[in-house]
Amino acid sequence: MCGTCTGPATSEDGDRIMGDLENKAQDLTGKAKEKVGDLTGNEELKGEGQGDQVESKAKQVVDDVKKAAEGAVDKAKGLFHR
């Protein structure tokens, strides 16, 4: 069962978890690039790292909106099944 779900885990749960892990990995990679670029004076690498972090955060926002929409749909379905 999914940690935040009430039913059995699905392939969508696995996809969501993988997406979260990929976003976190991209964010951490971006932080590392930014730090190395900062320490070495490589502004291009530093900027690339910052870009990776922004992209990761944007993907997380999209994922959060999807989760919220799915929750709202599930709640609405529950109201009609009463």
QUIZIBEL-V114821 format. One line per field, one symbol per residue. phi: phi as a letter, one per 20 degrees, with the letter a starting at -180 (. if undefined). psi: psi as a letter, one per 20 degrees, with the letter a starting at -180 (. if undefined). A space follows every 10 residues. Layout:
phi = ???
psi = ???
This chain:
phi = .ffddddffc ffffffffff ffffffffff fffffffffe meffffffff ffffffffff ffffffffff ffffffffff ee
psi = qqhjriaqqr hhgggggggg ggggggghgg gggggghghi jnhggghggh gggggghghh ggghgggggh gggggghhhi j.
